Amino acid sequence: MHVTEPSVDEYIDLNASEEDAILQELDRETHLKVALPNMISGHVQGLYLTSLTRMLRPMRILEIGTFTGYSGICLAKGLPEGGKITCLEINDELEEIIDKYFTKAGLRDKLDLRFGNAMEIIPTLEDTYDMIFIDADKRNYIHYYDLVFDKVRKGGYIIADNVLWKGKVADPTKNDKDTVAIREYNEKVKQDPRVENFILPLRDGLLIAEKK
Ligand SMILES: C[S@@+](CC[C@H](N)C(=O)[O-])C[C@H]1O[C@@H](n2cnc3c(N)ncnc32)[C@H](O)[C@@H]1O
């Protein structure tokens, strides 16, 4: 799910720091045991998420769509002492693998893992977040944005993954439901005067919105 040329992707990958051993193992286990393993954030995007949290030092992160925990671990690696990540995932069959790798990474105490439909869980959350990572079902991105907005502090970030959808969002002849939903999400955020935003063309595109 990359938008850059495969050879450029390979070059980017080769010139990044090596993926840490636990994340390599998680990636392998995800590919061996879980359906749709390509949903995983992966090496370079993972490094980016970690460096972002090391730079911004968020105390509270909310991840919507955890899958096997790869992006959650990458985000949690940058949490300062006392920081927490709340991870929402609808598929409770993934609990064992998420739990195993957060524990191996020494980050289990930073994880608040909740299973269920994020649309129903988010309204029950009482924390204020410094960072939200939206990476669940694409057709609900707009709803997730609306649900989390008031829970993000001023100066906090709402980051959404896959906003280029393999480049299909920029092709007016592509109008399947997911492409249309992501296009609408990108347009909504662009029109929202409460945020400053841009799309980072990393892997499948990250929309980064800072709440003013
Ligand atoms: C693209 S994957 C997440 C990948 C993960 N963030 C990573 O980078 O490794 C999307 C995940 O969202 C979950 N999901 C889909 N709809 C959801 C919902 N309504 N509530 C919570 N999780 C949901 C799916 O089960 C899937 O595991």
The ligand as an SDF file (V2000), in Angstrom:
LIG
                    3D

 27 29  0  0  0  0  0  0  0  0999 V2000
   -5.3230   -1.1950    9.1500 C   0  0  0  0  0  0  0  0  0  0  0  0
   -5.6290   -2.1870   10.5250 S   0  0  0  0  0  0  0  0  0  0  0  0
   -4.7040   -1.3640   11.7920 C   0  0  0  0  0  0  0  0  0  0  0  0
   -3.2240   -1.5310   11.6260 C   0  0  0  0  0  0  0  0  0  0  0  0
   -2.4320   -1.1150   12.8330 C   0  0  0  0  0  0  0  0  0  0  0  0
   -2.7430    0.2390   13.2320 N   0  0  0  0  0  0  0  0  0  0  0  0
   -0.9700   -1.2100   12.4940 C   0  0  0  0  0  0  0  0  0  0  0  0
   -0.4230   -0.2630   11.9390 O   0  0  0  0  0  0  0  0  0  0  0  0
   -0.3630   -2.2650   12.7170 O   0  0  0  0  0  0  0  0  0  0  0  0
   -7.2680   -1.7730   10.9400 C   0  0  0  0  0  0  0  0  0  0  0  0
   -7.7830   -2.4080   12.2150 C   0  0  0  0  0  0  0  0  0  0  0  0
   -8.9870   -1.7210   12.5910 O   0  0  0  0  0  0  0  0  0  0  0  0
   -9.8670   -2.6470   13.1740 C   0  0  0  0  0  0  0  0  0  0  0  0
  -11.2240   -2.0880   13.1120 N   0  0  0  0  0  0  0  0  0  0  0  0
  -12.0350   -2.0030   12.0330 C   0  0  0  0  0  0  0  0  0  0  0  0
  -13.1990   -1.4330   12.3730 N   0  0  0  0  0  0  0  0  0  0  0  0
  -13.1160   -1.1390   13.7020 C   0  0  0  0  0  0  0  0  0  0  0  0
  -14.0060   -0.5430   14.6230 C   0  0  0  0  0  0  0  0  0  0  0  0
  -15.2050   -0.1220   14.2580 N   0  0  0  0  0  0  0  0  0  0  0  0
  -13.5990   -0.3980   15.9120 N   0  0  0  0  0  0  0  0  0  0  0  0
  -12.3630   -0.8160   16.2960 C   0  0  0  0  0  0  0  0  0  0  0  0
  -11.4760   -1.3910   15.4530 N   0  0  0  0  0  0  0  0  0  0  0  0
  -11.8510   -1.5460   14.1760 C   0  0  0  0  0  0  0  0  0  0  0  0
   -9.6760   -3.9040   12.3260 C   0  0  0  0  0  0  0  0  0  0  0  0
  -10.1250   -5.0620   13.0140 O   0  0  0  0  0  0  0  0  0  0  0  0
   -8.1650   -3.8820   12.0600 C   0  0  0  0  0  0  0  0  0  0  0  0
   -7.4820   -4.6670   13.0090 O   0  0  0  0  0  0  0  0  0  0  0  0
  1  2  1  0
  2  3  1  0
  2 10  1  0
  3  4  1  0
  4  5  1  0
  5  6  1  0
  5  7  1  0
  7  8  2  0
  7  9  1  0
 10 11  1  0
 11 12  1  0
 11 26  1  0
 12 13  1  0
 13 14  1  0
 13 24  1  0
 14 15  1  0
 14 23  1  0
 15 16  2  0
 16 17  1  0
 17 18  1  0
 17 23  2  0
 18 19  1  0
 18 20  2  0
 20 21  1  0
 21 22  2  0
 22 23  1  0
 24 25  1  0
 24 26  1  0
 26 27  1  0
M  CHG  2   2   1   9  -1
M  END
$$$$
